[in-house]
């Protein structure tokens, strides 16, 4: 059985990541964020599976300060 990979709008991506639009696009330029798929002349969407994999690979915040 094949599952459907949802396509997420930018607003959904912002909500799931807690990042602003400018941060998402900066990370994309740096190669550190999944690239969206073009779905129209002026519309893009992110694959939910790619975003979830990216989130799972991110380090968790510990609240500890780094040693100087």
C-alpha positions in Angstrom: 0.0 0.0 0.0 1.4 3.4 -1.0 0.9 6.5 1.1 0.3 9.9 -0.3 3.0 12.5 0.4 1.2 15.7 1.4 2.4 18.9 -0.2 2.7 21.7 2.4 2.2 25.4 1.8 4.8 27.9 3.1 2.5 28.9 6.1 2.4 25.2 7.2 6.1 24.9 6.9 6.6 28.0 9.0 4.2 26.7 11.6 5.9 23.2 11.8 9.4 24.6 11.9 8.8 27.7 14.0 10.9 29.6 11.4 10.0 32.8 9.5 9.8 32.9 5.7 13.1 34.8 5.5 14.9 32.2 7.6 13.5 29.3 5.5 14.6 30.9 2.3 18.0 31.8 3.7 18.6 28.2 4.7 17.5 27.1 1.3 20.1 29.4 -0.4 22.7 27.9 2.0 21.7 24.4 1.1 20.5 23.6 4.6 16.7 23.3 4.0 14.6 21.1 1.7 13.8 22.7 -1.6 10.1 23.1 -2.6 8.5 21.7 -5.7 6.9 24.2 -8.2 3.2 23.4 -8.5 2.1 26.5 -10.5 3.5 29.6 -12.1 3.6 31.4 -8.8 3.2 28.6 -6.3 5.5 26.1 -4.5 5.0 23.4 -2.0 7.2 21.3 0.2 6.9 17.5 0.5 5.8 16.6 4.0 8.2 13.6 4.0 11.2 15.7 3.2 10.3 18.3 5.8 9.8 15.6 8.5 13.1 13.9 7.6 14.9 17.3 7.8 13.3 18.0 11.2 14.2 14.6 12.5 17.9 15.2 11.5 18.1 18.5 13.4 19.9 18.4 16.8 17.7 19.0 19.8 18.3 22.1 21.9 19.6 21.2 25.4 19.4 24.6 27.0 23.1 24.3 27.9 25.5 27.0 26.8 28.5 26.0 24.7 31.9 26.1 26.3 33.9 29.2 25.4 
